[in-house]
Amino acid sequence: MAKVKLNVRGLSITEKVAKARQIVKALTDNAFFTTPQPPLAAITTAANDLETAFGDAQTARQTAVTKTSIMHEKEDLLESLLRQLAGYVESVAGDDESKILSAGISIRATTLATKEPEAPIALSATEGDHDGEIDLSWDTVKGAKSYVIERLPTRPRRLHGSTKQFRSSLRLQWEGLVSGTRYWFRVAAVMSSGQSGWSDPATKIAP
C-alpha cells in the first residue's frame, strides 16, 4: 500500500492553513475520493479557525509591545521624580539621618566597593536547524560557574522575560519559538561573587 507524506509538522501556521485549503480544493468533487473522512467542511472550518486565532495572537503581541513601551515611559517618569525628591530630602536633612528616615527613605549603607563580575561579550543569535529554533553563542568569561540567558519580547531595558540557567557551555539552542517573530536575548555570567551585568543584546527573527 502506498503511504502518504503529509509533512505538516515543520510548516508555519500560515503554511498549514494554505496546505489544508489546497487539499480541500483537490478533494472537492474528486471522483476517486467521494466520501472524505473527516468531511472537507470540517477541515475548512478548522483552517479558518486557526487563521483567525493566529491573527488574534499577532494583534495581541503587538498590543503587548505597545503597552510595555508605555509602561516603561511611566516607570522612567516615576523614578526620575523620586530621585529628585530624594535629592531634596538629602539636601535639607544634611547629616541628620533621623530626618531622612522620617521621610520614608532609607539611608545608603557605607560598604567597601566590590568589582562587579565581567559581563559576557560577543553574544550572537543565528537561525537554528529547525523552525522556531535560534542558536546563541558568546565568548567565555573567566571564572564563570554558569550563565543565565534571558529572552525578551522587546529590546532590553528593565523588562524581564523568560530565562534559562545552565553550566559551562558557551552555546544554547532556544527552541519552541514562534516562526517569523523577532526575539531579543542577553546573557549574564554567574560567579562566586555574584551575577555579572547583562551583555549587549542580540536579536533574531525565528525561522
C-alpha positions in Angstrom: 0.0 0.0 0.0 1.3 3.4 -0.9 2.0 5.7 2.1 1.1 9.4 2.0 3.5 12.1 3.1 1.6 14.9 4.8 4.7 16.7 6.4 2.8 19.5 8.2 4.7 19.4 11.5 7.5 21.6 10.1 5.2 24.1 8.4 4.4 27.6 9.8 0.8 28.3 10.7 0.1 30.2 7.5 1.6 27.3 5.5 -0.5 24.8 7.3 -3.7 26.8 6.6 -2.7 27.0 2.9 -1.9 23.3 2.8 -5.3 22.4 4.2 -7.1 24.6 1.7 -5.0 23.1 -1.1 -6.0 19.6 -0.1 -9.7 20.5 0.3 -9.7 22.1 -3.2 -8.1 18.9 -4.7 -10.6 16.6 -3.0 -13.7 18.6 -3.8 -15.6 16.7 -6.5 -12.8 14.2 -6.7 -14.1 11.1 -8.4 -11.6 8.8 -6.5 -12.5 10.1 -3.0 -16.2 10.6 -2.8 -16.7 10.5 1.0 -13.7 12.1 2.6 -13.3 11.5 6.4 -13.3 13.8 8.2 -15.6 15.9 6.0 -14.0 18.6 3.9 -16.2 21.2 5.6 -14.6 20.3 9.0 -11.1 20.8 7.5 -12.1 24.2 6.1 -13.6 25.3 9.4 -10.5 24.2 11.3 -8.3 26.0 8.9 -10.4 29.2 9.1 -10.4 29.0 12.9 -6.7 28.6 13.1 -6.1 31.5 10.7 -8.4 33.7 12.9 -6.7 32.6 16.1 -3.2 33.3 14.6 -4.3 36.8 13.6 -5.7 37.5 17.1 -2.4 36.3 18.6 -0.3 38.5 16.3 -2.5 41.5 17.3 -2.2 40.7 21.0 1.6 40.5 20.7 1.7 44.0 19.1 -0.7 45.4 21.7 1.5 43.9 24.5 4.6 45.5 23.0 2.9 48.9 22.8 1.6 48.7 26.4 5.0 47.6 27.6 6.6 50.7 26.0 4.1 52.9 27.7 4.7 51.2 31.0 8.5 51.9 30.6 7.8 55.6 30.0 5.6 55.8 33.1 8.3 53.9 35.1 11.1 56.2 34.0 9.0 59.3 34.9 8.2 58.0 38.4 11.9 57.0 39.0 13.0 60.5 37.9 10.6 62.2 40.2 11.6 60.0 43.1 15.3 60.8 42.5 14.5 64.5 42.5 12.6 64.1 45.7 15.4 62.1 47.3 17.9 64.8 46.4 15.7 67.4 48.0 15.4 65.4 51.2 19.2 64.8 51.3 19.9 68.5 50.8 17.6 69.6 53.6 18.5 66.8 56.1 22.3 67.2 55.7 23.9 64.7 58.1 20.8 64.1 60.2 19.9 60.5 59.4 16.7 60.7 61.5 15.3 63.4 59.2 16.0 61.2 56.2 14.3 58.2 57.9 11.3 60.3 58.8 10.7 61.0 55.1 10.3 57.3 54.4 13.6 57.0 52.6 16.4 54.5 53.6 20.0 55.5 54.3 22.6 54.2 52.0 25.0 51.8 53.8 28.7 52.6 53.7 30.4 49.5 52.3 33.6 48.7 50.6 33.3 48.8 46.8 33.3 45.4 45.1 34.1 44.9 41.5 31.1 43.6 39.5 31.8 40.4 37.6 32.7 40.9 34.0 29.7 40.7 31.6 29.8 38.3 28.6 30.6 39.8 25.2 30.1 38.9 21.6 26.6 37.4 22.0 25.3 36.3 18.7 22.0 34.9 17.6 21.6 32.7 14.5 19.0 30.5 12.9 18.7 27.0 14.3 18.4 23.8 12.2 14.6 23.7 12.7 11.7 26.1 12.6 11.3 28.0 15.9 14.9 27.5 16.9 17.6 30.2 17.5 21.2 29.3 18.3 23.0 31.6 20.8 26.8 31.8 21.5 29.1 34.2 23.3 32.7 34.5 24.5 33.8 32.8 27.7 34.0 34.8 31.0 37.0 33.9 33.2 35.8 32.4 36.5 32.2 31.9 35.4 30.5 29.0 37.1 27.4 29.2 34.9 25.4 31.5 32.7 21.9 33.0 32.6 20.2 33.7 29.2 17.2 35.9 29.1 14.7 36.1 26.2 12.7 39.3 25.9 9.8 40.4 23.6 11.4 43.9 23.1 14.8 45.5 23.1 16.1 45.1 26.7 15.5 47.9 29.2 14.3 47.0 32.6 11.9 44.4 31.3 12.3 40.8 32.3 11.3 37.8 30.3 11.9 34.1 30.1 15.3 32.9 31.5 17.4 29.7 31.3 20.4 28.9 33.5 23.0 26.3 32.7 26.6 25.4 33.3 29.8 25.6 31.4 28.6 25.7 27.8 29.1 28.8 25.7 26.2 27.9 23.4 22.5 27.5 23.8 19.7 26.4 21.4 16.4 28.1 22.3 13.6 26.0 20.9 9.8 26.4 20.7 9.8 30.0 19.3 7.2 31.4 17.0 8.4 31.4 13.4 8.5 34.9 11.9 8.7 36.6 15.4 11.6 38.8 16.4 13.2 37.9 19.7 15.8 39.7 21.9 18.4 37.9 24.0 21.1 38.8 26.6 23.4 36.7 28.7 25.0 37.2 32.2 27.8 35.2 33.9 27.3 33.7 37.4 30.3 33.7 39.6 31.1 33.1 43.2 30.9 36.8 43.8 27.5 37.1 42.2 25.9 37.6 38.8 27.5 39.9 36.2 25.7 42.7 34.3 23.9 41.7 31.2 25.7 41.5 27.8 24.8 43.7 24.9 21.6 42.3 23.4 21.4 40.2 20.3 18.3 39.9 18.2 17.0 37.4 15.6 13.7 36.6 13.8 12.9 32.9 14.5 13.0 30.8 11.3 
